[in-house]
Amino acid sequence: MTRVLVTGAAGFIGSHLVEALAARGDEVVGIDNFDPFYDRAMKEANLRDLQAPRFRFVEQDMLHVQRTAALLTSETVIVHLAAKAGVRPSIADPVAYARVNVDGTAAVLEAARQAGARRIVFGSSSSVYGDTTPAPFREDAAAIDPVSPYAATKRAGELLVRAAASLHGFRAAALRFFTVFGPRQRPDLAIHAFARKMADGKPLTLFGDGTQARDYTYCDDIVAGVVAAVDWTARAPAGMEIFNLGGSRPLPLKVLVAELSDALGIVPTVQWAPMQPGDVQLTCAHVEKSKRVLGFEARTPFAEGIRRFTAWFRRAYAGTTG
């Protein structure tokens, strides 16, 4: 049994992770402050859906260092997923993103130091690679040219974890997630947002020319990678290592829309608009290191992931669309 604290436990990835950890017998505490970025009711539904008997939830803000430290022991592994997410909203409110994503990460690390916890898994993002890193993106790329405040805050979080690992002997993994999708996905993310508009009979606004591609990765595969990183921290030396969690199978926007349309049985009306600031043309993970060290492999085909997402979508929105 492992003791794990998950920040952002009521969110998309966090709720799936809590379920997976509890299913294997770990003792899990989750915190979430229900940031109003999207409807609290959706996160509450995530928690209600959990099959996690060994899970305890505490509503609190990670910025409260002493309260977080009080939930930890020296044996606790911290999985820090809480963050304000999204590229375009970060352009509109960079100050809030810096406060939550940078100050919040510093607060979690300080809580760990005070409690004597030394194992950290940090949820980062493929956005740190920007738009100039050669594909497939390797973990040893410089990642110093972010194109959005969100990306910059995630890279700053990685650097904070690295500094804390050096200072305090943390054994840390920074996981760069590549476009995660699946049941419970945030409503602002493309697949969920597109599905809702299709179901409501509204047109889709697509930015760019449809050729930009993302390395879509199903949530269960991401969670398996996070769990592997939790276990890796038990044997890792002091310091921080970066791992990509992605499928290394970029999918163009036009193909994504076609797959989602087929799964829902709805042909959408599409409107085209110019590429948006902060967007990148391509994401693609180099995953050799993650496979070698963590045993990670994205196993879920995109079409199967979309099928599972649409099944959840129909249940979640039964009677509310159209």
C-alpha positions in Angstrom: 0.0 0.0 0.0 1.2 3.5 -0.9 0.0 6.7 0.7 -0.8 9.3 -2.1 -2.0 12.8 -2.0 -3.6 14.0 -5.3 -4.1 17.7 -5.9 -6.8 18.5 -8.4 -8.5 15.2 -7.4 -12.0 16.2 -8.6 -10.8 17.1 -12.1 -10.6 15.1 -15.3 -7.3 13.3 -14.9 -7.3 13.5 -11.1 -10.5 11.7 -10.7 -9.4 8.8 -13.0 -6.1 8.6 -11.1 -7.7 8.4 -7.7 -9.8 5.5 -9.0 -6.8 3.7 -10.3 -4.7 4.1 -7.2 -7.6 3.1 -4.9 -8.3 0.1 -7.1 -4.9 -1.3 -6.4 -5.2 -0.8 -2.7 -3.4 2.5 -2.1 -4.5 5.0 0.6 -5.5 8.1 -1.3 -6.3 11.6 -0.1 -7.5 14.1 -2.7 -7.8 17.9 -2.5 -9.5 20.3 -4.9 -10.7 23.9 -4.5 -13.4 23.7 -7.2 -11.9 26.5 -9.2 -14.8 28.2 -11.1 -13.0 27.7 -14.5 -15.8 25.2 -15.2 -19.0 24.2 -13.5 -18.5 22.8 -10.0 -21.4 20.3 -10.6 -19.2 18.5 -13.2 -16.4 18.0 -10.7 -18.9 16.9 -8.0 -20.3 14.4 -10.6 -16.7 13.1 -11.1 -16.4 12.4 -7.4 -19.8 10.7 -7.2 -18.8 8.4 -10.1 -15.6 7.2 -8.3 -15.3 3.6 -7.3 -12.7 4.3 -4.6 -13.4 3.0 -1.1 -10.0 3.9 0.2 -10.3 7.5 -0.9 -10.8 10.6 1.3 -11.6 14.0 -0.2 -10.8 17.3 1.4 -12.0 20.6 -0.2 -9.2 23.0 0.2 -6.9 25.3 -1.8 -3.3 24.0 -2.4 -2.0 27.5 -1.7 -2.7 26.9 2.0 0.7 25.4 2.8 0.0 24.4 6.4 -3.3 22.7 5.6 -1.7 20.7 2.9 1.2 19.8 5.0 -1.2 18.5 7.7 -2.5 15.9 5.2 1.0 14.5 4.5 3.4 12.1 6.2 7.0 11.5 5.4 5.8 8.4 3.5 3.3 10.2 1.3 3.7 10.5 -2.5 2.4 13.8 -3.8 0.8 13.8 -7.3 0.4 17.4 -8.1 -2.2 17.9 -10.9 -4.1 21.0 -9.7 -3.7 23.9 -12.2 -5.5 26.4 -14.2 -5.5 24.8 -17.7 -6.0 26.0 -21.2 -4.0 28.0 -23.6 -6.4 30.7 -24.8 -7.8 31.5 -21.3 -4.3 32.0 -20.0 -3.8 34.7 -22.6 -6.8 36.5 -21.2 -5.8 36.2 -17.6 -2.0 35.5 -17.2 -1.9 36.8 -13.6 -4.4 34.2 -12.4 -2.5 31.5 -14.2 0.8 32.5 -12.7 -0.7 32.6 -9.2 -2.3 29.2 -9.4 0.2 27.3 -11.5 3.4 28.8 -10.2 2.6 30.0 -6.7 0.5 26.8 -6.2 3.3 24.5 -7.2 5.7 26.4 -4.9 3.1 26.0 -2.1 2.8 22.2 -2.6 6.5 21.8 -2.7 6.9 23.8 0.6 4.1 21.6 2.2 6.1 18.6 1.2 9.3 20.0 2.7 7.6 20.8 6.0 6.0 17.3 6.2 9.2 15.5 5.2 7.6 14.0 2.1 10.2 13.4 -0.6 8.4 11.7 -3.5 6.8 14.1 -6.0 5.0 13.5 -9.4 4.2 16.8 -11.2 1.7 17.0 -14.0 3.2 19.1 -16.7 2.2 19.6 -20.4 3.4 19.1 -23.9 2.7 22.8 -24.4 6.2 23.6 -22.9 7.7 22.5 -26.2 6.2 25.5 -28.0 6.1 25.7 -31.8 9.8 25.3 -32.6 10.8 22.0 -31.1 11.5 19.3 -33.7 9.1 16.4 -33.7 8.9 14.0 -32.1 9.5 16.1 -29.0 12.3 14.7 -26.8 12.5 15.4 -23.1 16.0 16.8 -23.5 14.8 19.6 -25.8 15.4 23.0 -24.5 11.7 23.9 -24.1 12.5 27.6 -23.6 10.2 29.1 -26.3 6.6 28.8 -24.9 3.8 30.5 -26.9 1.3 31.0 -24.2 1.3 32.0 -20.5 -0.1 28.6 -19.7 2.9 26.9 -21.3 5.2 29.3 -19.5 3.7 28.5 -16.1 4.0 24.8 -16.7 7.7 25.1 -17.6 8.1 27.3 -14.5 6.5 24.6 -12.4 9.0 22.1 -13.7 11.9 24.3 -12.8 10.5 24.8 -9.3 10.3 21.0 -8.9 13.8 20.6 -10.1 15.1 23.3 -7.8 13.3 21.8 -4.8 14.6 18.3 -5.7 18.1 19.6 -5.6 17.7 21.5 -2.4 15.6 19.0 -0.4 16.4 15.6 -1.8 13.1 15.1 -3.5 12.7 12.2 -5.9 10.6 13.7 -8.6 9.0 13.0 -12.0 7.7 15.7 -14.2 5.2 14.2 -16.7 4.5 16.1 -19.9 0.9 15.1 -20.9 0.0 15.1 -24.5 -3.6 16.2 -25.3 -5.5 13.9 -22.9 -9.1 12.9 -23.8 -11.8 10.5 -22.5 -14.7 10.4 -20.1 -15.0 13.4 -17.7 -12.9 15.5 -20.0 -13.0 19.3 -19.3 -15.8 21.0 -21.2 -13.4 23.5 -22.8 -11.3 21.0 -24.5 -11.8 20.4 -28.2 -13.4 17.0 -28.2 -15.9 17.7 -25.5 -16.7 21.2 -26.8 -17.2 19.9 -30.3 -19.4 17.0 -29.1 -21.6 19.4 -27.2 -22.0 21.7 -30.2 -22.8 18.8 -32.5 -25.4 17.5 -30.1 -27.0 20.9 -29.8 -27.0 21.4 -33.6 -24.6 24.3 -33.5 -21.8 24.9 -36.0 -18.2 24.1 -35.2 -15.6 26.9 -35.5 -12.3 25.4 -36.5 -9.2 27.5 -36.4 -6.4 27.2 -39.0 -6.7 25.0 -42.1 -7.4 21.7 -40.4 -4.0 20.2 -40.9 -2.7 21.1 -37.4 -2.3 17.9 -35.5 -2.3 16.8 -31.8 -0.9 13.7 -30.1 -4.2 12.7 -28.6 -3.7 10.3 -25.7 -6.5 8.4 -23.9 -6.9 9.1 -20.2 -6.5 5.5 -19.0 -3.1 5.4 -20.7 -2.1 8.7 -19.1 -3.2 7.4 -15.7 -1.2 4.2 -16.2 1.9 6.4 -16.8 1.2 8.5 -13.7 0.9 5.3 -11.6 4.1 4.0 -13.0 5.8 7.3 -12.1 4.5 7.0 -8.5 6.1 3.6 -8.2 9.3 4.8 -9.9 9.8 7.5 -7.2 10.3 4.7 -4.7 13.5 3.6 -6.4 14.6 6.8 -8.0 17.7 8.8 -6.9 17.3 12.3 -5.6 16.6 14.8 -8.4 14.0 15.3 -11.1 13.4 13.4 -14.4 11.1 14.5 -17.2 8.9 12.0 -19.0 6.6 12.4 -22.0 3.3 10.6 -21.8 1.8 10.5 -25.3 0.9 8.2 -28.1 3.4 9.5 -30.7 0.5 9.4 -33.2 -0.5 13.0 -34.2 -4.0 13.3 -35.6 -5.0 16.2 -37.8 -7.9 18.4 -36.8 -10.0 17.4 -39.8 -9.6 13.7 -39.0 -10.5 14.3 -35.3 -13.8 16.0 -36.4 -14.6 13.2 -38.8 -14.0 10.5 -36.2 -16.1 12.3 -33.6 -18.8 12.8 -36.2 -18.9 9.1 -37.0 -19.0 8.1 -33.3 -21.9 10.5 -32.6 -23.7 9.9 -35.9 -24.0 13.7 -36.4 -22.6 15.6 -39.4 -21.6 19.1 -38.2 -21.7 22.4 -39.9 -18.2 23.7 -40.0 -17.0 27.4 -40.0 -13.3 28.2 -40.5 -11.4 31.0 -38.8 -7.8 32.1 -38.6 -5.3 30.3 -36.4 -5.5 31.6 -32.8 -2.6 33.1 -30.8 -1.0 30.5 -28.5 -1.9 27.5 -30.7 0.8 25.3 -32.1 0.8 23.4 -35.4 1.9 20.0 -34.1 2.5 18.0 -31.0 4.2 14.6 -31.1 5.8 12.7 -28.1 9.0 10.9 -28.2 8.3 8.1 -25.7 11.4 5.9 -25.7 12.5 7.2 -22.3 9.1 6.7 -20.8 8.8 3.2 -22.2 12.3 2.2 -21.0 12.2 3.7 -17.5 8.4 3.6 -16.7 7.2 0.8 -18.9 4.8 3.3 -20.4 2.9 2.7 -23.6 -0.2 4.3 -25.0 -2.3 1.3 -25.9 -5.8 2.7 -26.7 -6.5 3.4 -30.4 -8.0 6.8 -31.0 -11.2 5.4 -32.4 -11.7 3.2 -29.3 -11.1 6.2 -27.0 -13.6 8.3 -28.9 -16.1 5.5 -28.7 -15.7 5.4 -24.9 -15.9 9.2 -24.7 -19.1 9.4 -26.7 -20.7 6.7 -24.5 -19.9 8.7 -21.4 -21.0 11.9 -23.2 -24.4 10.5 -23.9 -24.9 9.4 -20.3 -23.6 12.7 -18.9 -25.8 14.9 -21.1 -28.9 12.6 -21.3 -31.9 14.8 -21.9 -30.0 18.1 -21.9 -28.8 18.4 -25.5 -30.6 19.1 -28.8 
